Amino acid sequence: MFGIEKPIIQAGMIWASGWELASAVSNAGGLGLLGSGSMYPAELREQIRKCKRATSKPFGVNVPLLYPDIDQHIQIIIDESVPIVFTSAGNPKTYTGLLKSYGIKVVHVVSSSKFALKAQDAGCDAVVAEGFEAGGHNGREETTSFVLIPAVCEKVQIPVIAAGGIASGRQMLAAMVLGASGVQIGSRFVASNEASCHPHFKQAVINSQEGDTQLSLKKLTPVRLLKNAFFEQVQEAEQKGADAAMLQTLLGRGRAKKGMFEGDLSEGELEIGQVSALLNDIKPAAEIVKEVWNEYNALVEAISK
Ligand SMILES: Cc1cc2nc3c(=O)[nH]c(=O)nc-3n(C[C@H](O)[C@H](O)[C@H](O)COP(=O)(O)O)c2cc1C
């Protein structure tokens, strides 16, 4: 469907997945995605052009549909002939038809089989089933990958890409056994040389242990965060009964940039998945793709014997 060699997709991630990471993954035979959610329109255009110069392989753009400049982003993607778009956080009906009329493959990220069916009805070519373990914004259903992947695979006829808690070939194999046709990997690529996030954030990710991430801001937009001072402030506000408006005030503007891009580990928002507990090193993205793929294939071979 995407014209790639390995069904390994590097997730679109705000403040982490620019052209360096996306092109490195695509050059390694996977699919790199630019995370447009933290880019102004002019920057997105620039990033797409840089990515095109850095790779002749297919790459895509992740588009959170709630983004304020969404119409401009969609137009830039069409103008620049980007072949693949992964949409998230919004209604897949809004742009899928338009994008597909330009021959663009459209994949929508879902957190339940109900939303997967909606994406299929909207004409999406595939869905990403993103489990509760995942870093970043998360569904309200809190369904883990182990349950979500087979549930979605049972409901839809289009291919299912598994996401949430996958960082190794072993985990990829589990997802494929559950019915997935490929995997989308986020947190593992945060801890890569090419990720554009701050080195302090990368270091915090590889230092983290089991239990160090938790879903936060549930009354606003649930997001899995690394626990820090900001996370504790939200917890305290929630315990005192803060409503969505109060949480929005506490969140303010630019928290994610402050944490992940500027490296403020205390006051910033640090989005990462549970799987960060299993990560111990920062390495080139191509090496990550190769390791996941080699381990996956070695296990497939061992099992088939
Ligand atoms: C730092 C970070 C930023 C993210 N930003 C986005 C985003 O902008 N759009 C989106 O659809 N998903 C976003 N996600 C979710 C990923 O696309 C992906 O589905 C998720 O990371 C998969 O789970 P994993 O972290 O366990 O690999 C983000 C995840 C992380 C860790």
The ligand as a Gaussian input file, in Angstrom:
#p B3LYP/6-31G(d) Opt

LIG

0 1
 C        6.401000      12.660000      21.956000
 C        5.171000      12.133000      21.288000
 C        4.410000      12.983000      20.491000
 C        3.287000      12.495000      19.810000
 N        2.600000      13.326000      18.974000
 C        1.592000      12.839000      18.206000
 C        0.975000      13.652000      17.210000
 O        1.331000      14.806000      16.995000
 N       -0.024000      13.086000      16.479000
 C       -0.433000      11.782000      16.657000
 O       -1.326000      11.316000      15.953000
 N        0.132000      11.006000      17.605000
 C        1.144000      11.496000      18.355000
 N        1.773000      10.675000      19.260000
 C        1.393000       9.235000      19.311000
 C        2.220000       8.465000      18.290000
 O        1.874000       8.858000      16.988000
 C        2.107000       6.923000      18.403000
 O        0.818000       6.496000      18.038000
 C        2.461000       6.399000      19.774000
 O        3.657000       6.999000      20.209000
 C        2.614000       4.891000      19.721000
 O        2.876000       4.354000      20.981000
 P        4.357000       4.147000      21.584000
 O        4.778000       5.492000      22.067000
 O        4.144000       3.181000      22.677000
 O        5.234000       3.635000      20.480000
 C        2.896000      11.135000      19.963000
 C        3.662000      10.307000      20.791000
 C        4.782000      10.766000      21.432000
 C        5.603000       9.834000      22.268000

